[in-house]
Amino acid sequence: MDEKYALIASIAQDPHLSLEEKNARIIEITTGASKKDKSNDAAKANGSTEMSAIERLSIVTNNLQEILNPEIMEDVINKGERPLTIYWGTLEAI
């Protein structure tokens, strides 16, 4: 598990990757499937190429220790009026 976290941290800090590339690689590491694979599976299942609100929220909240006000995130995703902006805080051991 620590190896996964180290790999994710190195991907997140790589200045040569775009945000989309970082997200795709992190999704692949955490779920074991590439974003392309997941979107293809979802598209086959429901005839659509878009992810559902539940799938999007699941990706955002996957493996988080704490989630504050998830109903706000759900509301933003369901309305689809603007992109979901999140704050990701971490604690550093002193």
DOBATOR-222216 format. One record per residue (C-alpha): residue in one letter; z, x, y. Coordinates in Angstrom, 3 decimals, padded with zeros to 6 digits. Layout:
 aa        w        u        v
  a        Z        X        Y
...
END
This chain:
 aa        w        u        v
  m  000.000  000.000  000.000
  d  000.810  002.835  002.412
  e -002.657  004.263  001.769
  k -004.189  000.951  002.901
  y -002.178  000.981  006.118
  a -003.150  004.588  006.829
  l -006.812  003.779  006.230
  i -006.642  000.705  008.473
  a -004.937  002.738  011.199
  s -007.618  005.428  011.026
  i -010.373  002.809  011.266
  a -008.661  001.107  014.210
  q -008.443  004.420  016.079
  d -012.010  005.585  015.361
  p -013.788  005.775  018.743
  h -017.220  005.870  017.077
  l -016.983  002.382  015.594
  s -017.610 -000.843  017.478
  l -014.989 -003.582  017.381
  e -017.188 -005.591  015.028
  e -017.549 -002.635  012.639
  k -013.798 -002.016  012.705
  n -013.068 -005.681  011.956
  a -015.587 -005.775  009.107
  r -014.139 -002.645  007.490
  i -010.556 -003.850  007.868
  i -011.454 -007.233  006.355
  e -013.141 -005.452  003.478
  i -010.047 -003.313  002.847
  t -007.530 -006.160  003.072
  t -009.466 -008.766  001.092
  g -011.534 -006.623 -001.225
  a -014.741 -008.334 -000.071
  s -017.027 -007.549  002.795
  k -017.399 -009.961  005.715
  k -021.001 -010.501  004.657
  d -019.867 -011.436  001.124
  k -017.268 -013.887  002.460
  s -019.690 -015.548  004.857
  n -022.306 -015.854  002.125
  d -019.759 -017.440 -000.233
  a -018.619 -019.884  002.448
  a -022.205 -020.724  003.359
  k -023.051 -021.415 -000.269
  a -019.981 -023.598 -000.676
  n -020.549 -025.865  002.318
  g -024.170 -025.262  003.308
  s -023.130 -023.637  006.593
  t -023.236 -020.087  007.910
  e -020.109 -020.502  010.095
  m -016.544 -019.958  008.949
  s -014.183 -022.883  009.147
  a -011.217 -022.885  011.513
  i -008.908 -022.396  008.542
  e -010.838 -019.336  007.374
  r -010.796 -017.815  010.857
  l -007.066 -018.420  011.289
  s -006.451 -016.990  007.827
  i -008.208 -013.757  008.786
  v -006.153 -013.447  011.977
  t -002.813 -014.130  010.280
  n -003.409 -012.328  006.972
  n -000.503 -010.011  006.043
  l  001.378 -010.489  009.314
  q  005.146 -010.355  009.125
  e  005.667 -012.784  011.993
  i  003.458 -015.333  013.757
  l  004.639 -016.931  016.982
  n  003.256 -020.371  017.892
  p  000.505 -020.652  015.269
  e -000.267 -024.165  016.523
  i -001.594 -022.645  019.762
  m -004.011 -020.467  017.800
  e -005.080 -023.443  015.689
  d -005.706 -025.507  018.813
  v -007.857 -022.807  020.435
  i -009.891 -022.288  017.259
  n -010.355 -026.025  016.651
  k -011.471 -026.729  020.225
  g -013.908 -023.801  020.210
  e -014.009 -023.745  024.016
  r -013.083 -020.061  024.287
  p -012.531 -017.087  022.024
  l -009.094 -016.601  020.528
  t -007.220 -013.796  022.265
  i -004.203 -012.391  020.493
  y -001.492 -009.859  021.240
  w -000.684 -007.511  018.410
  g  002.603 -005.720  018.939
  t  004.045 -002.990  016.774
  l  007.403 -001.286  016.652
  e  007.730  002.429  016.388
  a  010.669  003.971  014.554
  i  012.818  006.036  016.858
END
